[in-house]
Amino acid sequence: MPEKKVSQDKGFIGVKVAKLPGLVKEIGLNGRRTVADALEGADLDAEEGYELRVNNEVVGTDHVLSDGDIVLLVEEITGN
């Protein structure tokens, strides 16, 4: 797993974390605020076969989040 990068801003932010299809959770982060932190707060893992997206952009687990971001774990679609 990539090393976590932590934002210097320690303020509270709210983000939505979703695993599609299915689960959507709203969580609050205070201090640490990477995608990895959001997944941990939502009791989810960056599973193989899933793509990580924030606001519809493909990102890694070290991506620093902002208030209102939407983190998605989307099942990867493969062709024949």
Stockholm file with secondary structure:
# STOCKHOLM 1.0

chainA/1-80         MPEKKVSQDKGFIGVKVAKLPGLVKEIGLNGRRTVADALEGADLDAEEGYELRVNNEVVGTDHVLSDGDIVLLVEEITGN
#=GR chainA/1-80 SS CCCCCCCSCCCEEEEEEEEESSCEEEEEEESCCBHHHHHHHTTCCCCTTEEEEETTEECCTTCBCCTTCEEEEEECCCCC
#=GC SS_cons        CCCCCCCSCCCEEEEEEEEESSCEEEEEEESCCBHHHHHHHTTCCCCTTEEEEETTEECCTTCBCCTTCEEEEEECCCCC
//
